[in-house]
Amino acid sequence: MEIRAEKPEDVTAVRKVNIAAFKRENEADLVDQLRGVASTFSFVAVESEQIVGHIFYSPVEIEGECADNLFILGLAPIAVLPDYQRQGIGSLLIQHSLKECDRLGCKAVVVLGYPEYYPKFGFVPAKEKGLRCEYTVPDEAFMVLELENGALDGCSGTVKYRFEFSQFE
Ligand SMILES: CC(C)(COP(=O)(O)OP(=O)(O)OC[C@H]1O[C@@H](n2cnc3c(N)ncnc32)[C@H](O)[C@@H]1OP(=O)(O)O)[C@@H](O)C(=O)NCCC(=O)NCCS
């Protein structure tokens, strides 16, 4: 299993992974719209030369109090082909890509997702760090991970995803 940055020739396979995992086109469309936008990052999991998993990050803004120019990313979407799920591929994608985000200067990552899944990677409810989701979601489903200790000290406000997300509310 190899985790690596997405390449231009991966685009069709990445779309297929998202459609197969989510059983709809919304997430695949979102990735296609965001790809190439500044500060977006895309990684794939490759097994036997087949793309079996994908993870994507895009920049978010905090509306409220926060240090200027704090680089925060939103993790979304993550997808693993149904036949390959529950074998640790999603975990590998998250762990590897978080290290890359850190290396790229990102200070914190937010995610809206399963509250049972993300805490094992260090995510905590974003509310504990003073952050709210712009969408109406259960508190425990909106989580954040500081990649630099204390990066969110003094922060409070609403996390805003890129406008492309709003079409899928
Ligand atoms: C979520 C997803 C990316 C996880 O990838 P994965 O390779 O299956 O993950 P791992 O093997 O590393 O971890 C498996 C764990 O994921 C969690 N998980 C997977 N699917 C889940 C679901 N539908 N609901 C809750 N938790 C889920 C469980 O904690 C599971 O652990 P378990 O097998 O002990 O129950 C994958 O299941 C997927 O593509 N799902 C469809 C798309 C999706 O829902 N994306 C996430 C939106 S937040």
The ligand as a MOL file (V3000), in Angstrom:
LIG
                    3D

  0  0  0     0  0            999 V3000
M  V30 BEGIN CTAB
M  V30 COUNTS 48 50 0 0 0
M  V30 BEGIN ATOM
M  V30 1 C -14.8800 6.2620 6.3100 0
M  V30 2 C -13.8650 5.5250 5.4340 0
M  V30 3 C -13.0540 6.4780 4.6170 0
M  V30 4 C -12.9380 4.7540 6.3880 0
M  V30 5 O -11.9750 4.0750 5.6030 0
M  V30 6 P -11.5350 2.6000 6.0220 0
M  V30 7 O -10.3800 2.2250 5.1830 0
M  V30 8 O -12.7340 1.7320 5.9820 0
M  V30 9 O -11.0900 2.8820 7.5210 0
M  V30 10 P -10.1840 2.0250 8.4670 0
M  V30 11 O -10.1080 0.6050 7.9860 0
M  V30 12 O -8.9200 2.7540 8.6950 0
M  V30 13 O -11.0000 2.1180 9.8040 0
M  V30 14 C -12.2200 1.4110 9.9330 0
M  V30 15 C -13.0410 2.1680 10.9430 0
M  V30 16 O -13.6930 3.2390 10.2960 0
M  V30 17 C -14.8690 3.5450 11.0060 0
M  V30 18 N -15.9680 3.5280 10.0440 0
M  V30 19 C -15.9460 3.1080 8.7710 0
M  V30 20 N -17.1690 3.2720 8.2110 0
M  V30 21 C -17.9440 3.7950 9.1650 0
M  V30 22 C -19.2940 4.1860 9.2090 0
M  V30 23 N -20.1130 4.0470 8.1530 0
M  V30 24 N -19.7690 4.7150 10.3640 0
M  V30 25 C -18.9610 4.8470 11.4470 0
M  V30 26 N -17.6700 4.4860 11.4590 0
M  V30 27 C -17.1780 3.9640 10.3340 0
M  V30 28 C -15.0280 2.5010 12.0680 0
M  V30 29 O -14.4850 3.0410 13.2670 0
M  V30 30 C -14.1430 1.3840 11.5590 0
M  V30 31 O -13.6520 0.6160 12.6070 0
M  V30 32 P -14.2440 -0.8690 12.7730 0
M  V30 33 O -13.9850 -1.5940 11.4900 0
M  V30 34 O -13.4590 -1.3840 13.9360 0
M  V30 35 O -15.6990 -0.6870 13.0460 0
M  V30 36 C -14.5600 4.4940 4.5060 0
M  V30 37 O -15.3290 3.6100 5.2840 0
M  V30 38 C -15.4490 5.1340 3.4540 0
M  V30 39 O -14.9980 5.4190 2.3420 0
M  V30 40 N -16.7400 5.3060 3.7660 0
M  V30 41 C -17.6820 5.8920 2.8030 0
M  V30 42 C -17.4180 7.3540 2.6130 0
M  V30 43 C -17.4700 8.1170 3.9300 0
M  V30 44 O -18.3940 7.9510 4.7070 0
M  V30 45 N -16.4430 8.9640 4.1650 0
M  V30 46 C -16.2460 9.6510 5.4220 0
M  V30 47 C -17.1330 10.8100 5.6220 0
M  V30 48 S -16.7210 11.4780 7.2580 0
M  V30 END ATOM
M  V30 BEGIN BOND
M  V30 1 1 1 2
M  V30 2 1 2 3
M  V30 3 1 2 4
M  V30 4 1 2 36
M  V30 5 1 4 5
M  V30 6 1 5 6
M  V30 7 2 6 7
M  V30 8 1 6 8
M  V30 9 1 6 9
M  V30 10 1 9 10
M  V30 11 2 10 11
M  V30 12 1 10 12
M  V30 13 1 10 13
M  V30 14 1 13 14
M  V30 15 1 14 15
M  V30 16 1 15 16
M  V30 17 1 15 30
M  V30 18 1 16 17
M  V30 19 1 17 18
M  V30 20 1 17 28
M  V30 21 1 18 19
M  V30 22 1 18 27
M  V30 23 2 19 20
M  V30 24 1 20 21
M  V30 25 1 21 22
M  V30 26 2 21 27
M  V30 27 1 22 23
M  V30 28 2 22 24
M  V30 29 1 24 25
M  V30 30 2 25 26
M  V30 31 1 26 27
M  V30 32 1 28 29
M  V30 33 1 28 30
M  V30 34 1 30 31
M  V30 35 1 31 32
M  V30 36 2 32 33
M  V30 37 1 32 34
M  V30 38 1 32 35
M  V30 39 1 36 37
M  V30 40 1 36 38
M  V30 41 2 38 39
M  V30 42 1 38 40
M  V30 43 1 40 41
M  V30 44 1 41 42
M  V30 45 1 42 43
M  V30 46 2 43 44
M  V30 47 1 43 45
M  V30 48 1 45 46
M  V30 49 1 46 47
M  V30 50 1 47 48
M  V30 END BOND
M  V30 END CTAB
M  END
